[in-house]
Amino acid sequence: MNKGISSVPINLRIYSPHVLSLTLIDLPGITKVPVGDQPPDIEQQIRDMIMQFISRENCLILAVTPANTDLANSDALKLAKEVDPQGLRTIGVITKLDLMDEGTDAREVLENKLLPLRRGYIGVVNRSQKDIDGKKDIKAALLAERKFFLSHPSYRHMADRMGTPYLQKVLNQQLTNHIRDTLPAFRSKLQSQLLSIEHEVEVYKNFRPEDPTRKTKALLQMVQQFSVDFEKRIEGSGDQVDTLELSGGAKINRIFHERFPFELVKMEFNEKELRREISYAIKNIHGIRTGLFTPDMAFEAIVKKQIVKLKGPCLKSVDLVMQELINTVKKCTKKLATYPRLCEETERIVAGYIREREEKTKDQMLLLIDIQVSYINTNHEDFIGFANAQQRSSQVNKSAVGNQPQVIRKGWLTINNIGIMKGGSKEYWFVLTAESLSWYKDDEEKEKKYMLPLDNLKVRDVEKSFMSSKHIFALFNTEQRNVYKDYRFLELACDSQEEVDSWKASLLRAGVYPDKSSGSNKTETEENGQADNFSMDPQLERQVETIRNLVDSYMSIINKCIRDLIPKTIMHLMINNVKEFINAELLAHLYSSEDQNTLMEESAEQAQRRDETLRMYQALKEALAIIGDISTSTVSTPAPPPVDDSWLQQARRSPPPSPSTPRRPTLNNPPTRPLSGRGPAPAIPSPGPQSGAPPVPFRPGALPPFPSGEAHGGPPQVPSRPSRAPPSVPSSLVAVPVTPIRNQSYTAWGSQTARCKPGLILQLQSRNRITE
């Protein structure tokens, strides 16, 4: 409210035919001592604000210093040197030339001799507070400024390079140079932007708001596109490939060939429980009599009970496929987001049809299981029969001696339960064969770390730790032996649950089955006690073994049949039916569900995005056409050569002599100063070091002609030294970003509107005319 500052700029746009299309940023002077409600770090805050603006490469820095202060201590020049060490963007501006003490002037500073800058200095005379209070207008102020420079004996020889109009001319020339330098890069940037949105514009190219058939066409196109996308995701396609996860047809394939077989084997028989059930069935069938032969009815009862258990995995596979189909539909409807109501209705109709097909597919699954239960075909060619039942165990357990074990799977796994003292969790390359699980240091398989036989191994799940992102499963020995070194369990970790399921399916192929989730310890103890109390005679044991082998043989036939039929049934009754529904009936259901105009209402965000994209596309094309008309042969001035500006760095340590010291008229032999390294001065006769300085003429004679654009020194004058002002007077900085202009005919850069002032040197040349 008082003297505080804010880095939020106050923007003021001035429209006039007499101003340049430049952005002038008036920055505050650096305050050394807090005043009013200013915070203690006000100096650092102002410095940070100034640096934020003058650090930009497209800014010209007007380092403003009053003429009645010591130039060597100018904060403006010091800050400009930090961000512009080469001096290419810094222009010195000397103000208050009319307020210098009598007998002093800033001639040597303005001639860039005393404290040189690469782009030199420009002197200006602004309105005083009295002029402002007296309503003196800008035109009168410019005339007074011109009159001051022409009438002042120290500045009249360089009056054409002083004043606000000349500062305008210099800035305009820098604008011209900037346009010339940046046009090629700007053209390339526009072309790249045009290419980046052409694909998006292609989507909107057929949009005709006034066409009454537009909504009908759009509806047909959207439904057709949805159908194509759904089929591609199910059948597989080279375009739009998801590289992050399995989805669509690939995930359904995994359900068919990994997840479903795994669920089947997961409900594998508990050997003790199965044998006990067989013995009970045999005894109950014999009743009070002691049977001499193995009853067929016991075999059928046990087999039917095991077949009914297959309903669970079959129904679960249908649920998994149904969920993946719905996820696929949701992904495909994302392209319909332009029309929210159409997207929502399409998803609802197709998801409803999928659930309808799910019920029919489940009914068919149950029917297939019931068909298998209804008739036990003991004449099947793969069934071992009673004669071979006794020998089956020995045939299965025979090992293929001399054969190379078949590799089932390879991949990276982390051994998770190694203690920190022994190295902690490590990742190894695992190789699973039909006989063993080996792991190596890396995938070159040169350095084998361990080989674990698969005999008596089972797999079980391990709860995921809240500190770990990995999914874990474990291998253990059913005979309570150590699996690996001193560990009862070998915990293996993967990055995802899908990878865990895949490894479990591979272990199943190798004969490593999942551990059954048993009941409570009490129940298990009771069952064990009941099994121990139940004793079988040798004849009953032989009958149980025979039926056990017969059940195992027949269930392998059933499993093989079910594993083949279930994917085919799901494919026919669900997936193919859904595809046919989308192709043939979806459009009719959409028409019957709601009014077409309601379905095809665009979302406000999409309409806005489409309009912005089309406008941007047209603007880029017009901008490229305009740039193509601009001639790059614009007159430009090269940057001045470097000067010795080391005085800026040494100013704080030992300030050089400054023009602020009052002139001593009695001194006849003033010390001469060497010219700065800005380049050779024009050949002008000058008195030698021993001769006295000539008096300052009131009406100087004709001067030799000077080339335009260079700083020249006339005959040596007695250097003026205005009185030094207190150091607390802040300096000002003005940063001018170089932005191109727009006139009536051509746009060179940006969107600000102004006319070129007559007589300025910017030329925009087209094929048939030149506009100045």
Secondary structure by P-SEA (a helix, b strand, c coil): cccccccccbbbbbbccccccbbbbbccccccccccccccaaaaaaaaaaaaccccccbbbbccccccccccccaaaaaaaacccccccbbbbbccccccccccccccccccccccccbbbbbbbcccaaaaaacccaaaaaaaaaaaaaaccccccccccccaaaaaaaaaaaaaaaaaacaaaaaaaaaaaaaaaaaaaaaaccccccccaaaaaaaaaaaaaaaaaaaaaaaccccccccccccaaaaaaaaaccaaaaaaaaaccaaaaaaaaaaaaaaaaacccccccccaaaaaaaaaaaaaaaaaaaaaaaaaaaaaaaaaaaaaaccccccaaaaaaaaaaaaaaaaaaaaaaaaaaaaaaaaaaaccccccccccccccccaaaaaaacccccccccccccccccccccccccccbbbbbbbbccccccccccccccccccccccccbbbbbbccccccccccccccccccccccccccccccccccaaaaaaaaaaaaaaccccccccccaaaaaaaaaaaaaccccaaaaaaaaaaaaaaaaaaaaaaaaaaacaaaaaaaccaaaaaaaaaccaaaaaaaaccccccccccaaaaaaaaaaaaaaaaaaaaaaaaaacccccccccccccccccccccccccccccccccccccccccccccccccccccbbbbbccccccccccccccccccccccbbbbcccccccccccccccbbbbbbbbcccccccccccccccccccccccccbbbbccccccc
